[in-house]
Amino acid sequence: MRSIRPPLRKRRARAAVLLASALAFAAPLASPSFVATARAEQKAEIKVPFEKYTLPNGLTVILHEDHALPLVVVNTMVKVGSRFEEPKRTGFAHLFEHLMFMGTRRAPPKMFDTWMESEGGWNNAWTSEDRTDYFDVGPAHTLKLLLWLEADRFSSLADEMTKEKLDVQREVVRNERRQRTENEPYGKVELRLPELLFPADHPYHHPVIGSHEDLQAATVDDVKGFFKRWYVPNNASLVVAGDFSPAEIKPVIEKWFGSIPSSPVPAAPPAKPVKLDKVVRDTLTDKVELGKVVMAWHSPARYAPGDAELDLLSVILTDGKASRLYKALVYDKAIAQEVSAYQASGDLGSYFLVEAIARPGVTLAQLEAAIDEEMKKITNEAVSAAEIARAKNQFETSFVSRLQSVTARASMLNQYETYVGDPGFAEKDLARYRGVTPESLQRIVKSHLDPNGRVIIHVEPEKKTNGAGGAP
């Protein structure tokens, strides 16, 4: 699966809550609050203990103790992303993420970071189509400071928003769009792909970062309205993880977050299921040396049947030198410089993407045909049980390694709470991947990766001109 963090988009296949292999448990884990045990059938059992409760104003609170290190994490997730934006106000969810760091009367501009960093802490945030996530990390003694700063901006930022603050962050976001998409090699694909995959009235049609026109048109009243609609406690969840005492910190949370008023949350914009019944093609030019082929198919939504199969397929196709596409295109035929695949999971539907960069002298038509040849093999003949097992083991090992970080555990708890309403969803998530078989994978490939129903983008290098007259 795929999520959005700085840089704006990051692959869910690598950041998703993955699985844990029994082979990884030869040595005991360092953290006593992350329990991984091997059952008799040699499957890992992941347990991240937590306490969940809800404040009277609707804020969901999740506490996870871990005294292995003197470290604490505050993770706040708001159930709003780019798909909740109004027409002509695209990019607002991500813009608001930036505005949340612009300070308040009690924590003036720049002091949010300065106070936190002076105590050894740090912070960041990320925005996706579906959610926005804020996290603060610091030494254990900073927990009350982190909670106060978070509660302060959630309670008063909109009332203290000014045109000057908006103008500063508006330009920061527009520059980010220029640097990370428009001027990034192959970055134009990030902007064009959702437009080709989803119809104009679909909430996923526009990129998360939005358009220059909509960002430029945003007003202070727009900002205040967005905050009051979506940034309310009954539309958010708070995770506190690390070295702290729940008995000591619960009254603090109640004092600083409990006073934030709740408000009715608007209904999310509706969306009908999308399915392509034809090949949609586009050709882009970019300031790159080598061409690129991008293919995308509509696929099952996050946690829906088939989502796990396609996560594992991405590993089978492009993860490691022995993977199918890498071996065929990069090693055997030597026609691709790079190749990757991933399942980009979302609440309203997902897409499965394959992309490859051509080697010098190789046409994009040749590269596309070679990808199709390998994808046809997956469709016509089930992958081996050994390939499935190898993909599962890679996922499982990655999961264990990741969850040894208290920051990752806080993120996992909040993502599970936000997406499925259960912070302890790890075992059920594990079961999705463990249940994948060669037959189930082939069935999902046949039903969703139709060669006659997909988007294909060719990215061609811009033609160079000489400095004299501009002739080619």
N, C-alpha and C positions, 0 to 999 in steps of 0.2 A: 504494500500500500504506500501511498505517497501523501505527504503533507507539505505545508508551506512554512518555511522559516527563512531568516536571512541566509543566503540570497533567497529572494521571494519564494521560489519553488524548490522543494527538495524531495528526493525520491522516497515515496512511502514504502517501497519495497525494502529499503534499507533502514527506515526509521520506524517501521511498524512494530507493534508488539509481536516479537518473533517467538520462537520456541526454544526449549532447552534440552540438550542431549544428555542421556545418562552417562555418556563417556566423559562429560565435563565434570563429573562429581567424584573423580578419583581423590581430589584433595578437598578438605572442608572449605566452605566459603568464609570470608573474613567477617561478614556482617551477620550478627545473630538475629536481625530482624528480617532477613531475606532467607527463607527456608526452602531448600531444594533437596528433595529426597528421591531416591531411586526405588521404584516399586519392584515387585518380584518379576514383572514382565519387562523390566529394564526401560521403563518410561519415567521421565522426570515429573515430579509434582512441585509446582511453583506456588509458594504461599508468601504473600506480602501482607503481614497483619496490619489492620487499620481499624479505626473507629469512625463511624459516620453518623452525623446528626444534622438537624436542620434548625436554624434560628427562626424566631417568630416572623421575621421579614422574608423568609423563603430562601435565604442563602444556605446552600449545602456546604457543610464543613467536613473534611476528612483529615484525620490525624494519623500519622505513621511515625512511631518511635524507632530511632536507630541511634544507639549510643556508641557505636563503633568508633566514630570520629566526632570531634567537637564542631559539627557542621549542621546548618539548618537551611531548609529550602521553603520558600513560600511560592506556591504556584496557583494562579488565579485564571480560570478559563471562563470566557463569556460566550454564550451561545449566539454569536453573530459573526458572519463572514461576508464575503462579497456577494453571495447569492441573496442576501437580504436587502441589498441596496435598491434604492428607488431609481426609476429611469432618469437618465441625464445626471446621475450622481454616482457614477461608477468610480471605484477606487476609494470609496469613503471608509470602508472598514479598515483598510490598511492605513489610510491617512489618519484615522482616529488613533490607531496604535501609536503612531508617531506623536500625536498631540498629547497623549497620556504622559509623556515625559517632559512636558513644557512647564510643569510646576503650578503651584497654587499660592495663595496668600501666606499660608503657614510654611510651605516648602517652596520658596521662590525658584524661578527658572535656574537650572543647572544644579541646584542644591540637592535635588532628588538623587542624582548620581554622586555628587561630591560627598554628601553625608554617608552614603552607603560605601563608597570606595575608600573613604578615610578610615573606615572600620574593617577594611579587608573584604568587603562584599562586592558583588557585581550583579547585573541584571540584563535581561533581554526580553524580546517578545517576538511572536510570529503570527501571521495571519493566513488563513486558508479561505477557500470558498465557503466553508461551513462554520468555522470557529475562529476566535482570537484568544491567544494564550500569553500570559505575562508571568515571568518567573524571576525571583530574587534569591540569591545565594549568599551566605555569609557565615562567619564564625558563630558559634552557638550564642554568644553574648549579644549578638545583634538582632535576635529574633523580634524583640519588642519594637525596635526601630523599623525593621522590615515591615512588620504588620501595620505600624502606625502610618508609614509612608504609603502603603498600598491602600489602606482605608481612607486616608486623606484625599488621595486623588480620585478615588471612586465616589466619594461623597460630595466633592465640591468643584471638580475640574470644570464642568460645564458652566457653572455660574460665574466662573472667573476667566472664561475664554475671551480673548480679545482678537481683533483683526491682525494685530502685530504678530501674535503667536501663530495664528492661522497662516499668515503669509510666509513666515519662516519655514514651517513644516510643509506647506504646499510646495515650495520650491525644492526642499530636500527630497520629497517624494518624486517630483517631476525629474530631478536629476538622477534619482535612483532608476527610474524608468529608462532614461537615456543610457546610463552606464551599464545596467544589468540586462537590458533586453535590446534596445535599439542599436547600441554600439557594441554589444557582446557578440562574439562569433556565434552564428546560428541563432541568436536571440530572437530574431523575428518570428521563429516558429512558435515561441511561447505566446506571442500575441495573436498569431493567425490561427493556430490549431483549435482553440475553443470556438472561434467563429465558424469554422468549417464543421466541427462535430455537432454543435448544438444550434437549434434555430434561434432567430433573433429574440423571440419571446421567452426563451429558457433562461433561468437564473445563472446557468454556467456559461452563457454565450460570451460574456466579456471576461477579459483577464483580471486577476485579482488586483493588479496595480492600477487598473482603470485607464481612462484616456486623459490626455492633456486638457482637452476642452472641458470635460466634466470637473477635473480638479481645479482648473482655473475659475470655473463658475461657482465653486462652493463658497457659501457665506457663513458668517458667525452664527446666524440663526439656524442654518442647516446643521452645523456642528452641535449646537445645543439640543436641537430636536432629535438628532441621532442618539446622543448620549441619553436623553430622558426616555427614549423608546426602548433602548436595548441594554444600556449599562445600569441595570437594576439588580438588586440582590437575588430576586427570584428567577433571574436568567443567568446565574453564574454559580460557580462552585470554587471553593477555596481548599487547597491542600496545604497542610503544614507537615513537613517531614524532617526527621533528623534528631539531634540531641536536645531534647526538651522534655519537660514534665507536662502531660496533659492537664493535670489538676491545676497547675500554675497558669497555663496559657489559655484555658477555656474562658475564664473571666475577662481576660484581655481581649479575646476575639469578640465576646459578647459586648464589651464596652465600646470598642471602636467600629465594629461592623454592624452590630445589632441596631444601631441608631439610624442607619441608612434606610430611608423609606422604600418600600416596595411599590410596584406599579404594574398594571396589566401589560402583558407582553403582546405585541401585535402578532397576528398570524403570519407565518412565512409565506413569501410569494409562491403560488402554486406552480407545479411543473408536471407535465405529462411524460411518461416513459418515451425515450428516444431510440429509434432503431433505423439505421441506414439500409436502404434496399438497392443501393448503387455505389459505384466507386466515385468519390469526390476528389478531384485532383486540383493541385495548385503548384505553381512554380514561383519561387522567391529568388531574388538575387541578394547576395550579401558580400561584405568585404572579407572574404575567406579565400584560402588557397585551394581547398579541396571541397568537392561537392558532397552533399549529404542526402540520404533517403530517409524519410520519416513515414511510418505507417501507424495508423491508430484505428482501433475497433471499439465500439461500445461494448461494455462488459458489466457483470453484476455489481450492484452497489456494495458499499462497505459492509462486511460481515454477512452478506447474503450468500446463499449457496452458489458456489463457483468462484467466489472471490479468493478463497484460499488456493484453489487449484491454479488460478492464473498467477498468484504470487509465486508458487512453486515452479510454474512454467518459466517465469522470468529467470529463475536460477538455472534451470535446465538448459535454457537457450544461451545465456550470456555470462553466467557467473563462473569464472575460471577458464583456464586454457583448454580444459577438456569439455567445456560446454559446447552445445551443438553449433550455434551460429558462430561462436568464436573459432572453433576448430575448422569449420567449413570455409568461412569467409576470410578470416585473418591468417590462419595457418596453412590449410590445404590449398585453397585457390589463390590466396594472397591478393584479394581484390578489395579488401576493406582495411582501413587504418584502425578503426575502432568500431565496436558494436555493443549495443546495450538494449535491454528490454525491461519493462516494469509494468505493474498493475497500478494505475493511478486511481485510488479508491475515493469515492465521495458518497455523501448521504443520498443524493438524488440519482445516482448512477455513476459508473466508473468508465475508464477507457484503458485498454491494453495497448501499449506502445512499443514498437520496435524501431530502432534508428541505427544507421550505420554511415560512417564517413568513408568515402571512396579513396582508394590509393591513386596516385598520379597515373594518368593514362587510362583509367577505368571509367566508362560512362555510367551515368546513373541508371540508365536502362539495364545495363549488365548487372549492376548491383541489385536492383529491384528484382530482376529475374532470379538471381541466386538466393535472395531471401525467400522468395515465393517457393522455390524448390525445396528449401529446408522446412518451411511451414507446412507444405503439402505432405511431407513425410510424417510430421507430427499428427496431421489429420488422418492419414490413411493407415497408419500403424501405431498402435499404442506404445508409449515409451516403456522402457523396461522397469521392472520392480527395483533394480539396482539404481537406476537414475532417480527414481522417486525417493528411495531411501537416502541417497546422497544429498538430495535437495533438502529433505527434512532435517537431516543432521546439521547441515549448514545453518538452517534457520534456528534450530534449537541451540546450537553452540553460541550463535550471535545473541540470542535472547539472554542466556545466562551471563555472558560477559557484560552486556549492557546493564543488567539489573543489579550489578554490584555497585553501581553509582546511585547514591540516594537521590540525586537530581533526576535521573532517569526513572526511578521508582515513583517519585512525586508526579512526574509527567504521565506515567502509565496509569496511575490511580485516577488522575483527573480526566484523562482521555477516555478510559473505560466508563467513568461516571457520566461524562458528557454524552458519549455516543450510545451507550446501552443502559445507563442508569445503575450500573453495578461495578464499583471499584475493584471487586474481587473476581472479575471476569476472566482472569488469566487462564485458569484450567479449562474453561469452555472454549477459549480462544485456541489453546493448545489442541483441543480435540478436533477443531476444524482442520488443522493441518495433518494431524495424525490419521484422520479418516480419509485422506486423499489416496486413491488407488490409480493404477494405470488406466483402468476403465473409466473412472469418474473424470480424470483429466482429459481423456480423449473425447468423452461426451461433451464437456464444456467447450473444448476447442471446436468441435463440429458445430455446436449450437451458437457460438458467439464469434468465432474468428473466421467469418465467411469472406473469402477473397473478393466476392462481389458486393460486399457491404462494408466499406471502410473509407478512411481518408488517406490519401497518399500525397505527400509534399516532397518536391525536389528543391533543394537549395543549391543554386549554382553560383560559382564565383563571379563577381562583377568583372566585366571586360575592362582590361586596363587600356588606357590611352597614353600616347606619348606627350611630353610636355610642350612640344612645339605648336602643333595645330590641333591636337585632340583627335587626330585620325587614328583608327585602330592599327 
